[in-house]
């Protein structure tokens, strides 16, 4: 023999190798083939069909900073001239109520340009064998259930996209009717 193994697969070797394909006499795993296909089909380095800009601000409740709040921004369909809506964004407020947004996936500083539905919450979920409950919620229920809708339009980079939440329902409603 010349030291080379027979490159022709047998039925037994195919069963033992699982999902592999033969390529020019060598074995190549399917994940490698899938990667090559993906790069070929979708291209490398294409820019996203939406624009992401840096966004930060401050959230308060009755004029006081709201710390440990989770802010989620979800782009609204049909709200921009982009072909795709783009990913949502999330941010967490610090002790001063200041937050900075990052897109969910792919991770990037900021939010997609366009109109967004916003949700703000400080609650966490605790559960035991029988049930789950939200604890530590400081945000009034009308913001959580959508009775008072938080919406913002992002047109460019900003560091002052602020939210002034109110414990009084009437104040909350009036504030959001004219943000």
GIKA-V573022 format. One record per residue. N is the residue number from 1. RES is the residue in one small letter. PHI is phi in whole degrees, 0 to 359 (none if undefined). Layout:
[[N:RES:PHI] [N:RES:PHI]]
//
This chain:
[[1:x:none] [2:x:264] [3:x:88] [4:x:261] [5:x:281] [6:x:295] [7:x:274] [8:x:282] [9:x:287] [10:x:262] [11:x:300] [12:x:294] [13:x:292] [14:x:294] [15:x:295] [16:x:288] [17:x:277] [18:x:68] [19:x:272] [20:x:231] [21:x:236] [22:x:271] [23:x:224] [24:x:50] [25:x:83] [26:x:243] [27:x:267] [28:x:227] [29:x:294] [30:x:302] [31:x:302] [32:x:294] [33:x:297] [34:x:298] [35:x:297] [36:x:298] [37:x:299] [38:x:298] [39:x:295] [40:x:289] [41:x:290] [42:x:255] [43:x:82] [44:x:248] [45:x:72] [46:x:290] [47:x:280] [48:x:294] [49:x:279] [50:x:217] [51:x:254] [52:x:248] [53:x:233] [54:x:298] [55:x:221] [56:x:209] [57:x:179] [58:x:224] [59:x:239] [60:x:231] [61:x:233] [62:x:55] [63:x:84] [64:x:256] [65:x:304] [66:x:258] [67:x:272] [68:x:57] [69:x:266] [70:x:257] [71:x:252] [72:x:241] [73:x:247] [74:x:244] [75:x:301] [76:x:265] [77:x:300] [78:x:75] [79:x:263] [80:x:217] [81:x:274] [82:x:289] [83:x:292] [84:x:239] [85:x:292] [86:x:96] [87:x:282] [88:x:284] [89:x:228] [90:x:219] [91:x:212] [92:x:234] [93:x:275] [94:x:267] [95:x:299] [96:x:270] [97:x:85] [98:x:279] [99:x:230] [100:x:226] [101:x:273] [102:x:224] [103:x:291] [104:x:287] [105:x:202] [106:x:287] [107:x:292] [108:x:204] [109:x:292] [110:x:118] [111:x:215] [112:x:289] [113:x:294] [114:x:136] [115:x:277] [116:x:226] [117:x:268] [118:x:242] [119:x:235] [120:x:232] [121:x:208] [122:x:245] [123:x:283] [124:x:235] [125:x:264] [126:x:242] [127:x:219] [128:x:231] [129:x:297] [130:x:261] [131:x:202] [132:x:237] [133:x:215] [134:x:268] [135:x:234] [136:x:77] [137:x:280] [138:x:257] [139:x:285] [140:x:302] [141:x:300] [142:x:292] [143:x:279] [144:x:285] [145:x:267] [146:x:87] [147:x:300] [148:x:254] [149:x:272] [150:x:262] [151:x:224] [152:x:219] [153:x:253] [154:x:258] [155:x:246] [156:x:201] [157:x:303] [158:x:211] [159:x:241] [160:x:224] [161:x:273] [162:x:265] [163:x:232] [164:x:251] [165:x:275] [166:x:230] [167:x:285] [168:x:272] [169:x:302] [170:x:297] [171:x:298] [172:x:299] [173:x:295] [174:x:295] [175:x:296] [176:x:277] [177:x:288] [178:x:223] [179:x:289]]
//
